[in-house]
Amino acid sequence: METRATFPVTPETKVRRRPDRASYDRTLAHAILDEALYASVGFNAGDTPCVIPMAFARLGERLVLHGATTSRLQAMLAGGARICVTVTLVDGVVLSRSAMHHSLNYRSVVVFGRPEELEDETEKRAALAAIVDHVLPGRSAETRPPNELELRATRVFALPLEEASVKQRSGGPLEDEDDLELPYWGGVIPLSLAAGAPIDDALHAPRAAVPVGAVRYVRRGVK
């Protein structure tokens, strides 16, 4: 079945606050998800709402999540729980002449759905490798793969990218005209994720050189 270029707008994904900042473009959502290092996974644990930061990866039109077989979240996902996954990239601090108009420049994605467990070993291993490669492209080929014990102790779930929306802000402060003559500064402080130099394992001397990808580490989409 052909994948639509945009996500359908549902009651959950419809952006009501500042809809001018919303997008349902699938390619844009992919780019933000690929650049983000982690996702926040929200679910209901009985009467208590919970949000857990997790490593993840995008495999085509699915997000893959993993965790210990004994974790509460994994048990809930196996029971068919509906979840909400969000990622946010902060691109700048927006300073206004008015306290009420301070803001952030950001790009975010919200995804709703019911994940399905990946039980086929080949598919499960591919998903786990994708999560490692999401952190550093190609890293899964430079490490020991999960052994049978580790594989049995881990559950992997895939969330279809079917209900999703993007929201973003860019540019300077939105000032009230009456504030423009006030003696205060307005503008943007750009922010970006910058990697430092790799540090060798202090307890166990590495038996290989620092990977090129670690030396030149940069998130996808970050200039």
trRosetta pair geometry for C-beta under 8 A, 3 or more apart (Angstrom, degrees):
i j d omega theta_ij theta_ji phi_ij phi_ji
3 26 7.1 163 150 174 111 172
3 61 6.1 -156 -116 -74 138 143
4 7 7.4 138 90 -87 116 25
4 8 7.4 65 70 -45 159 78
4 26 7.0 144 99 -33 65 139
5 25 7.0 -25 152 -143 82 68
5 26 5.8 -146 -178 23 36 113
5 27 7.3 -20 -161 -16 80 99
6 24 4.5 63 -173 109 99 98
6 25 5.8 -46 -105 -97 81 41
6 26 6.1 -147 -99 -22 23 88
7 13 6.6 -91 124 155 129 164
7 24 4.4 -123 52 -173 84 96
7 26 6.2 131 -42 -76 78 83
7 29 7.2 49 -27 -20 125 155
7 161 7.6 -98 -95 157 116 82
7 162 7.3 129 -141 170 98 29
7 163 6.9 113 -177 -137 124 23
7 164 4.8 -144 -94 60 164 77
7 165 6.6 -130 74 -75 140 55
8 13 7.9 110 96 54 57 141
8 24 7.6 -164 31 -179 4 143
8 162 7.8 -7 31 172 101 73
8 163 7.6 -48 67 -103 87 63
9 13 6.0 -138 -144 88 50 103
9 14 5.1 68 -179 -85 101 84
9 24 6.1 -90 -69 -78 83 155
9 165 7.7 60 -117 -88 72 115
10 13 4.8 70 46 21 84 98
10 14 6.7 -136 80 -26 35 85
10 112 7.7 -108 73 55 139 136
10 163 5.4 -35 22 -133 143 108
11 14 6.2 -39 -137 12 24 116
12 112 4.9 -2 130 -14 148 165
12 163 6.0 32 75 172 123 132
13 24 7.3 86 142 -110 128 107
13 110 6.8 174 -124 91 76 106
13 112 6.7 -132 -61 12 90 117
13 163 5.3 -158 -42 -179 126 80
13 164 6.2 59 -122 94 136 6
13 165 4.1 152 -174 -31 94 113
14 165 7.4 173 -73 -74 12 154
15 18 7.2 -51 153 81 114 61
15 19 5.1 146 98 -111 94 67
15 21 7.3 -116 150 75 151 77
15 22 3.5 -178 43 -87 148 139
15 165 5.7 179 -43 160 101 148
15 167 5.7 146 -116 -83 145 114
16 19 6.6 -17 -131 -60 17 100
18 21 4.6 16 136 14 110 114
18 22 7.4 147 111 -29 68 86
18 167 7.5 93 91 -155 105 117
19 22 5.0 -43 -157 13 55 125
21 167 5.2 53 120 -162 102 80
21 168 5.9 -157 -179 63 93 44
21 169 5.6 -19 -135 -74 137 73
22 165 6.1 -24 -158 180 105 116
22 166 6.8 131 -164 80 53 59
22 167 5.4 -28 -99 -97 63 79
23 28 5.5 -7 117 74 142 155
23 29 7.9 -161 103 -50 101 84
23 165 7.4 146 76 -170 43 69
23 166 4.2 -24 67 70 92 114
23 167 7.5 172 21 -82 72 32
23 168 7.1 -6 8 14 115 106
24 164 7.5 134 -145 94 71 69
24 165 5.7 -42 -96 -117 75 72
24 166 7.0 -173 -81 20 25 87
25 28 4.1 63 88 13 113 113
25 29 6.6 175 92 -13 59 85
25 166 6.6 -40 46 21 78 140
26 29 5.6 -56 -150 36 33 113
26 30 6.4 38 152 -24 66 103
26 161 7.4 105 -142 137 98 127
26 164 7.9 92 -111 73 67 126
27 30 5.5 -49 -150 31 33 115
27 31 6.6 35 153 -21 64 103
28 31 5.8 -52 -151 31 33 112
28 32 6.7 28 154 -14 65 105
28 166 5.4 -40 112 -46 116 173
29 32 6.0 -58 -151 38 33 108
29 33 6.2 30 155 -16 67 110
29 109 5.0 107 -145 -119 85 129
29 161 7.2 151 120 -165 137 128
29 164 5.5 79 -143 133 157 135
29 165 8.0 -152 -90 168 124 8
29 166 5.2 -135 -80 -60 81 112
30 33 5.9 -61 -147 41 28 109
30 34 6.1 26 158 -19 66 111
30 58 6.5 162 -141 148 74 164
31 34 5.9 -57 -145 37 27 110
31 35 6.5 20 158 -16 62 109
31 220 7.7 -136 -158 126 66 109
31 221 5.8 113 178 -88 95 137
32 35 6.0 -61 -148 37 30 106
32 36 6.3 31 157 -26 66 107
32 87 6.4 157 142 93 98 119
32 89 6.2 -139 -150 0 89 123
32 107 5.0 -144 -112 137 121 116
32 108 7.1 148 177 -136 149 7
32 109 5.0 153 94 -30 132 116
32 166 6.6 147 5 -125 150 112
32 221 7.9 4 -93 -17 36 179
33 36 6.0 -53 -144 28 30 111
33 58 4.8 83 126 -50 128 136
33 63 7.1 -113 -159 -95 138 108
33 87 6.1 131 -108 34 59 152
33 109 5.8 -44 -61 41 88 161
34 58 6.0 -74 -74 32 74 131
34 134 7.7 -133 -144 -140 56 90
34 220 5.0 -46 133 79 104 143
34 221 7.0 122 90 -20 98 120
35 89 6.1 11 104 -81 121 146
35 219 5.1 80 -160 152 75 114
35 220 5.0 -124 -91 78 69 78
35 221 4.0 -55 -85 40 130 131
35 222 6.7 131 -150 -34 115 86
36 39 6.6 81 123 -72 134 71
36 87 3.8 -15 -122 -174 175 136
36 88 7.5 92 -113 44 127 24
36 89 6.0 -122 -84 -60 86 95
36 109 7.9 -124 -15 29 145 112
37 55 7.9 -51 158 -117 67 72
37 135 7.0 59 -148 -115 86 70
37 193 7.8 160 -27 -140 125 168
37 219 6.9 -86 -58 -105 91 128
38 53 5.1 35 148 -178 136 98
38 54 6.3 159 -165 77 94 29
38 55 5.9 -62 -113 -88 83 44
38 56 6.9 107 -150 12 44 90
38 87 7.5 169 95 -118 41 96
39 53 7.3 161 85 -150 34 56
39 54 5.7 -28 66 64 82 83
39 55 8.0 68 22 -175 81 8
39 56 4.5 4 9 5 123 142
39 63 7.2 45 -37 -173 170 140
39 65 7.7 -90 65 -94 130 106
39 85 5.1 6 169 -171 133 101
39 86 6.7 150 -165 72 81 34
39 87 5.0 -61 -108 -70 77 94
40 51 5.2 12 176 178 107 107
40 52 7.1 157 -156 76 59 30
40 53 5.4 -34 -96 -92 70 63
40 54 7.6 133 -109 16 22 76
40 85 7.2 153 78 -155 48 51
40 86 5.0 -19 60 62 100 89
40 87 7.3 161 14 -82 77 44
41 51 6.9 160 77 -154 39 56
41 52 5.2 -24 59 62 93 84
41 53 7.8 153 13 -102 77 14
41 54 5.3 8 -6 10 120 127
41 65 6.6 73 -83 -125 148 151
41 73 6.9 72 109 -151 135 143
41 83 5.8 -9 -171 179 90 133
41 84 7.6 149 -160 79 45 48
41 85 5.4 -14 -104 -103 69 79
42 49 6.8 -1 -167 -176 99 98
42 50 7.0 168 -146 91 54 49
42 51 4.5 -18 -93 -99 81 84
42 83 6.3 148 75 -168 54 76
42 84 4.3 -17 61 64 111 96
42 85 7.5 -166 20 -75 76 32
42 86 7.2 30 -9 1 113 103
43 49 7.8 170 91 -152 30 59
43 50 5.8 -17 64 63 74 94
43 73 6.5 134 34 -127 148 87
43 76 5.9 122 156 117 149 150
43 81 5.6 48 -152 146 124 136
43 82 7.8 160 -126 89 84 44
43 83 4.8 -39 -79 -110 97 90
43 84 7.6 178 -67 24 52 70
44 47 7.7 -9 -174 -118 102 11
44 48 7.3 142 -162 75 61 40
44 49 5.8 -40 -104 -100 67 61
44 50 7.4 143 -115 18 18 80
44 81 7.5 -158 50 -157 77 119
45 48 4.9 -27 71 72 92 95
45 49 7.7 142 22 -118 75 11
45 50 5.0 37 -7 -10 116 127
45 72 6.2 23 -121 154 127 134
45 76 7.0 -96 -101 -69 73 150
50 73 7.8 -129 103 -82 136 99
52 73 6.2 -87 28 -64 154 148
54 65 5.8 35 130 -143 147 103
54 67 7.3 -62 -131 -66 128 109
55 66 7.5 -26 80 46 97 94
55 131 5.5 86 135 -174 112 111
55 134 7.2 146 -178 77 92 126
55 135 6.9 -27 -143 -59 122 112
56 63 5.6 0 178 -177 126 102
56 64 6.5 156 -162 75 71 52
56 65 5.5 -27 -109 -89 95 71
56 85 7.5 97 -94 -161 167 137
56 131 6.6 -85 -164 -119 14 95
56 134 6.9 -76 98 109 45 171
57 63 7.3 159 81 -155 36 59
57 64 5.2 -11 60 51 86 101
57 127 7.3 171 60 -167 121 64
57 130 4.0 172 116 132 156 95
57 131 4.5 -132 -18 -86 118 50
57 133 7.1 61 -122 65 143 80
57 134 3.8 -149 -102 -45 93 136
58 62 7.3 152 -157 82 57 43
58 63 5.7 -37 -99 -99 65 66
58 64 7.8 169 -100 10 16 79
58 130 7.9 -125 67 165 30 126
58 134 7.5 117 17 -106 64 124
58 161 7.6 31 -141 -52 105 137
59 62 5.2 -19 68 68 88 95
59 63 7.8 148 22 -108 72 17
59 64 5.6 40 -1 -22 116 117
59 126 7.5 89 -123 131 147 102
59 127 6.4 -79 -31 -111 150 75
59 130 5.2 -27 -73 -147 105 172
59 158 7.2 -61 52 -128 120 115
61 160 6.5 13 133 -157 93 71
61 161 4.6 -124 -171 44 68 107
61 162 7.9 67 165 -58 111 66
62 158 4.3 2 177 -175 136 106
62 159 6.3 144 -163 67 73 42
62 160 5.7 -42 -102 -100 81 42
62 161 6.3 -137 -80 -11 26 86
63 85 6.2 -152 92 95 164 169
63 111 6.5 125 -5 90 143 166
63 158 7.0 151 74 -157 41 55
63 159 4.4 -15 58 57 96 103
63 161 6.6 104 -23 -63 87 91
64 118 7.4 -8 -132 -11 110 141
64 127 4.2 -161 -157 -160 155 108
64 130 6.0 84 42 79 142 127
64 131 6.3 -111 97 -59 111 99
64 156 6.2 -1 -171 -175 105 102
64 157 7.1 160 -151 83 57 43
64 158 5.3 -24 -96 -99 74 73
64 159 7.8 -170 -77 17 26 74
65 77 7.7 -155 83 -102 127 164
65 85 7.8 -144 -61 -99 131 136
65 115 6.6 -63 35 -115 117 161
65 156 7.3 160 83 -155 44 55
65 157 5.1 -16 61 62 93 94
65 158 7.9 177 20 -83 71 27
65 159 6.8 41 -6 -14 111 109
66 127 7.2 146 -61 126 115 110
66 128 6.3 64 -73 -100 160 82
66 131 6.2 -80 9 -41 125 165
66 154 5.7 10 -176 -178 112 110
66 155 6.8 170 -149 86 64 46
66 156 4.7 -20 -99 -102 93 74
66 157 7.4 173 -82 19 44 68
67 71 4.6 -59 146 33 125 150
67 73 5.9 49 52 76 169 112
67 74 4.7 -149 80 -55 112 114
67 154 7.1 162 86 -148 19 73
67 155 6.2 -19 65 57 69 87
68 71 4.7 111 64 -28 86 99
68 74 6.7 -142 81 -3 45 147
68 153 6.2 -30 -141 160 76 87
68 154 6.6 -59 -105 -102 36 57
68 155 7.6 28 126 15 16 87
69 74 6.1 -123 -133 115 29 153
69 152 7.5 -34 -30 146 146 57
69 153 5.7 -122 3 -164 109 41
69 154 6.7 -108 -40 -74 83 8
69 155 5.2 111 -97 -30 67 102
70 74 7.7 60 55 53 19 128
71 74 4.6 88 66 7 94 104
71 75 7.0 -161 93 -6 50 86
72 75 5.9 -60 -154 37 31 111
72 76 6.4 28 153 -18 67 108
73 76 5.7 -59 -150 37 32 110
73 77 6.2 32 155 -20 68 105
74 77 5.7 -52 -146 36 33 112
74 78 6.4 35 154 -21 64 104
74 155 4.5 118 -159 56 127 136
74 157 7.5 -174 -130 -25 72 121
75 78 5.8 -54 -151 34 31 112
75 79 6.7 26 151 -15 62 108
76 79 5.6 -61 -154 38 34 110
76 81 4.2 6 157 -13 93 150
77 80 7.9 88 180 -39 33 12
77 81 5.7 -76 -88 44 37 102
77 83 7.2 -16 -98 -32 92 133
77 115 5.2 -17 -159 66 114 119
77 117 7.0 124 126 -69 103 90
77 155 7.5 160 74 125 124 132
77 157 4.9 -69 160 -75 144 162
78 117 5.8 28 -108 -54 76 136
78 155 7.0 -62 -61 -169 112 155
80 114 5.7 3 -167 -162 66 129
81 114 7.0 168 89 -129 30 84
82 112 7.0 14 178 -177 102 89
82 113 6.9 -138 -146 136 77 15
82 114 5.2 -54 -95 -76 66 83
83 112 7.5 -178 91 -146 44 51
83 113 7.0 -21 56 68 74 54
83 114 7.5 120 12 -105 77 38
83 115 6.7 -1 25 -12 125 103
83 159 7.1 -84 66 -106 115 136
84 110 6.6 -13 -173 -169 100 94
84 111 7.2 154 -159 80 51 49
84 112 5.4 -18 -104 -98 75 74
85 110 7.5 153 82 -158 50 45
85 111 4.5 -14 61 61 98 102
85 112 7.9 -172 22 -75 71 28
85 159 6.3 134 -8 85 142 168
86 108 6.5 0 -171 -174 97 107
86 109 6.9 172 -147 87 53 54
86 110 5.0 -11 -101 -104 89 71
86 111 7.5 -176 -75 21 43 69
87 108 6.6 179 91 -147 52 62
87 109 5.3 11 49 48 92 94
88 106 5.8 -13 -170 -172 97 124
88 107 7.4 156 -155 81 50 45
88 108 4.3 -10 -104 -101 76 102
89 106 6.4 153 81 -160 53 67
89 107 4.7 -4 55 56 106 93
89 108 7.2 -167 23 -72 64 54
90 104 5.7 -54 -140 -177 98 127
90 105 7.4 104 -170 80 57 59
90 106 5.2 -29 -107 -102 53 92
90 191 5.7 -6 118 82 92 141
91 104 7.9 122 47 166 63 82
91 105 4.3 -69 75 110 99 103
91 106 6.1 -179 13 -89 86 30
91 107 6.7 60 -28 -9 119 91
91 170 7.0 -17 82 -105 146 83
91 190 6.9 -38 161 -149 71 71
91 191 6.1 164 176 59 20 83
91 192 7.4 21 -138 -80 60 68
92 104 6.9 157 84 -165 52 58
92 105 3.8 24 49 36 98 120
92 188 4.7 16 164 -177 140 107
92 189 6.0 163 -162 79 82 48
92 190 4.8 -44 -98 -111 107 41
92 191 5.3 177 -89 11 39 83
93 104 6.3 -33 -110 -111 47 70
93 105 7.8 -85 -29 16 13 83
93 188 7.0 151 76 -159 47 57
93 189 4.3 -1 53 53 100 106
93 191 6.6 79 -18 -32 81 118
94 102 6.3 156 93 -163 76 51
94 103 4.2 -9 62 66 129 80
94 104 6.2 -156 10 -83 96 15
94 105 6.0 112 -46 -33 107 82
94 169 7.8 -71 -25 131 146 127
94 172 6.7 144 -142 -164 104 36
94 173 5.3 149 169 -78 102 74
94 187 8.0 -137 -148 120 55 28
94 188 5.4 -22 -103 -104 65 81
95 102 6.1 -5 -122 -119 42 92
95 173 6.6 -72 90 -56 34 130
95 185 6.7 18 116 107 129 88
95 186 6.0 -162 106 -138 76 45
95 187 5.9 3 58 56 99 56
95 188 7.3 -178 20 -86 77 28
95 189 6.9 58 -15 -13 111 97
96 99 7.6 -156 78 -59 103 9
96 100 7.7 -67 84 70 143 46
96 101 3.6 -150 171 91 175 99
96 102 5.1 -134 20 -68 99 52
96 103 7.3 60 -30 1 117 84
96 173 3.7 156 -94 -152 84 144
96 174 7.4 -31 -107 52 131 49
96 175 6.2 172 -154 -88 99 78
96 179 7.8 29 163 129 96 152
96 186 5.4 19 -139 -126 35 106
97 101 7.5 11 51 57 58 127
97 173 7.2 153 3 109 69 154
97 175 5.8 43 29 -126 110 117
97 179 4.4 156 96 157 125 115
97 180 7.2 164 23 -94 162 30
97 182 5.0 133 -179 66 127 123
97 184 4.3 134 -135 77 78 117
97 185 7.6 -180 -87 77 75 19
97 186 4.8 -53 -38 -59 82 117
98 101 4.3 66 70 12 106 107
98 102 7.8 -142 92 -28 61 69
98 173 8.0 159 37 171 83 133
98 175 6.9 144 2 -134 107 69
98 176 6.2 59 -38 14 148 106
98 179 5.2 -72 -49 -111 102 163
99 102 6.5 -30 -166 -9 39 111
101 173 5.4 86 133 -171 114 106
101 174 5.7 -138 -158 69 119 72
101 175 6.4 136 118 -97 168 46
101 176 7.3 -159 -46 -14 144 84
101 179 8.0 -178 15 58 143 167
102 173 7.5 -37 -101 -116 37 116
103 169 6.6 -86 150 136 130 158
103 173 7.0 151 24 -116 104 71
103 174 7.7 41 -6 14 143 95
104 169 6.9 108 95 67 58 129
105 169 5.3 -130 -126 101 51 85
105 170 5.2 62 -147 -112 114 46
105 171 7.2 154 -101 33 117 40
105 188 6.6 29 -18 -144 131 127
106 167 7.9 20 99 108 102 82
106 168 6.3 -145 97 -137 57 59
106 169 5.7 36 37 38 72 91
107 166 7.2 -17 -169 -168 81 103
107 168 4.4 3 -109 -109 65 112
108 166 6.9 153 83 -156 50 56
108 167 5.2 -13 62 61 101 84
108 168 6.8 175 20 -77 65 63
109 164 6.2 0 -174 -172 98 112
109 165 7.4 169 -149 86 56 38
109 166 5.5 -25 -97 -99 73 71
110 164 6.6 168 86 -149 51 62
110 165 5.5 -5 54 56 96 84
110 167 7.6 22 -4 4 106 105
111 159 6.4 105 133 132 130 131
111 161 6.4 -65 -130 -120 130 68
111 163 6.7 117 -162 86 56 68
111 164 4.5 -14 -101 -98 76 99
112 163 4.2 -46 62 101 94 127
112 164 7.4 -171 19 -75 66 51
113 159 5.0 131 78 -167 123 93
113 160 5.6 -153 -166 56 159 78
113 162 6.1 106 -93 45 131 100
113 163 5.6 162 -60 36 89 105
114 159 7.8 175 91 -126 18 79
115 157 3.7 57 148 161 135 119
115 158 6.0 153 -157 71 88 29
115 159 4.3 -54 -89 -75 89 76
116 157 6.6 156 75 -156 27 77
116 158 5.6 -24 60 60 81 87
116 160 7.8 42 3 -30 106 94
117 155 6.3 -49 -136 -173 111 103
117 156 7.0 109 -158 79 65 52
117 157 5.4 -46 -95 -98 53 77
118 123 4.9 -133 -168 117 115 110
118 124 4.8 162 119 -84 108 72
118 127 5.6 127 52 -8 167 152
118 156 4.5 -38 51 96 111 105
118 157 6.8 -176 0 -100 82 22
118 158 5.7 77 -48 -20 107 107
119 123 8.0 30 58 64 33 118
119 124 7.0 3 -148 -54 9 122
120 123 4.1 62 77 18 107 112
120 124 6.4 179 83 -16 50 88
121 124 5.5 -57 -142 38 29 113
121 125 6.2 29 160 -19 66 105
121 151 7.0 34 -138 176 93 145
122 125 6.0 -55 -149 35 28 108
122 126 6.4 27 153 -19 63 107
123 126 5.7 -55 -149 36 32 113
123 127 6.4 33 153 -20 65 105
124 127 5.8 -55 -151 34 31 111
124 128 6.5 27 154 -15 65 106
124 151 6.8 98 119 -157 132 103
124 154 8.0 140 177 99 118 103
124 156 5.0 152 -140 34 83 139
125 128 5.8 -55 -147 39 33 110
125 129 6.3 35 154 -20 66 106
125 145 6.8 23 -155 -172 112 126
125 146 6.9 -148 -118 44 84 109
125 151 7.3 -27 -78 -115 86 124
126 129 5.7 -54 -148 37 31 112
126 130 6.4 36 151 -25 63 104
127 130 5.5 -51 -150 31 33 115
127 131 6.8 35 151 -21 64 99
127 156 4.8 124 94 178 142 144
127 158 6.9 -112 -112 -72 140 100
128 131 5.7 -47 -153 29 36 112
128 132 6.8 34 150 -14 64 102
128 140 7.9 130 115 -122 71 129
128 146 6.0 -16 129 -12 161 132
128 154 7.1 64 -94 123 131 151
128 156 6.4 -99 -56 -87 85 140
129 132 5.7 -54 -153 38 36 110
129 133 6.1 29 151 -14 69 111
129 140 3.8 80 -153 -155 86 164
129 145 7.4 -26 -80 -121 102 100
130 133 5.6 -58 -141 45 32 109
130 134 6.2 46 152 -35 64 99
130 140 7.8 -15 -45 -37 23 150
131 134 5.6 -42 -149 20 31 118
131 135 7.4 30 152 -15 57 97
132 135 6.1 -58 -167 31 36 108
132 136 7.5 -39 159 48 68 78
132 139 5.1 -130 151 90 96 108
132 140 4.3 119 82 -74 129 89
132 143 6.8 -121 -171 40 151 141
133 136 7.0 -85 -142 80 36 46
133 137 5.4 42 -173 -126 86 41
133 138 6.4 91 -129 -14 98 22
133 139 5.8 -178 -96 38 51 83
133 140 5.1 -52 -50 -9 94 109
135 139 6.5 -39 77 27 93 154
136 139 3.9 80 80 -46 101 128
136 211 7.6 95 158 90 141 144
136 213 5.3 117 -179 131 105 129
136 214 6.7 -3 -138 -76 147 72
136 217 6.9 -56 -114 -117 102 103
137 213 6.3 -150 65 -138 75 142
138 141 5.7 -50 -173 33 68 112
138 142 6.8 54 137 -14 82 110
138 213 6.0 175 59 -46 116 155
139 142 5.6 -71 -154 43 44 107
139 143 6.3 23 157 -12 77 117
139 211 7.5 154 -106 75 77 174
139 213 7.0 -126 -66 87 83 148
140 143 6.3 -70 -143 42 31 103
140 145 7.3 49 -177 -96 90 82
142 211 6.0 29 -169 -90 171 138
144 147 7.8 -9 151 -45 112 88
146 150 4.1 -132 -160 95 95 122
146 151 4.9 124 127 -62 124 80
146 154 7.0 -76 -144 22 156 143
147 150 5.1 92 50 13 68 103
147 151 7.0 -129 100 -9 33 93
148 151 5.6 -55 -145 36 31 114
148 152 6.4 29 157 -18 65 105
149 152 6.0 -57 -150 36 29 108
149 153 6.4 20 154 -14 64 113
150 153 5.8 -64 -146 42 31 108
150 154 6.3 15 159 -11 66 118
151 154 6.1 -72 -147 42 27 103
161 164 5.7 -19 -163 -18 79 141
171 188 7.6 -163 143 -57 24 143
172 186 6.9 80 177 143 112 99
172 187 6.2 -51 -133 -133 108 41
172 188 5.6 -115 -105 -33 65 107
173 186 4.8 -96 34 -171 138 113
173 187 7.2 -57 -6 -43 105 13
173 188 7.7 -173 -32 -61 74 77
175 179 5.3 -131 -172 75 99 114
175 180 5.8 104 133 -75 140 80
175 186 6.3 -10 -71 -138 127 169
176 179 4.7 83 66 1 86 108
176 180 7.8 -136 94 -29 50 77
177 180 5.9 -32 -162 -7 43 118
178 181 7.9 -62 178 27 39 95
179 182 5.1 -35 -167 2 64 124
179 184 7.9 -39 176 48 99 119
192 222 5.9 128 -167 -152 110 109
192 223 7.9 -80 -132 55 152 68
193 219 5.6 44 72 0 131 131
193 222 6.1 -82 54 -107 90 157
195 217 4.1 -49 82 88 179 112
195 218 6.6 -123 6 -79 122 50
196 199 7.9 13 108 -31 113 99
197 215 7.8 5 -143 -133 68 65
198 210 4.9 150 77 -146 148 134
198 214 4.6 46 -73 147 141 116
198 215 6.3 -72 -1 -81 120 55
198 217 7.7 117 -60 -13 97 127
199 202 7.6 -13 151 -47 105 92
200 205 7.1 8 165 -136 129 55
200 206 5.7 -120 -147 0 99 113
200 210 7.5 -101 -78 -72 81 103
201 204 5.0 -23 124 61 133 73
201 205 7.1 -169 77 -97 96 14
201 206 5.8 123 24 -51 106 86
206 209 7.9 143 117 -78 127 9
206 210 7.7 92 83 -71 164 60
208 211 7.8 26 126 -58 118 74
210 214 5.3 -112 176 78 92 126
210 215 5.6 104 120 -56 118 97
211 214 4.5 93 64 2 87 102
211 215 7.2 -156 96 -5 47 84
212 215 5.6 -56 -150 37 36 111
212 216 6.1 0 162 11 71 111
213 216 6.4 -70 -136 57 27 87
213 217 6.5 66 154 -84 61 70
214 217 5.6 -3 -153 -50 33 111
218 222 5.3 -144 176 78 94 109
219 222 4.4 71 64 -3 86 126
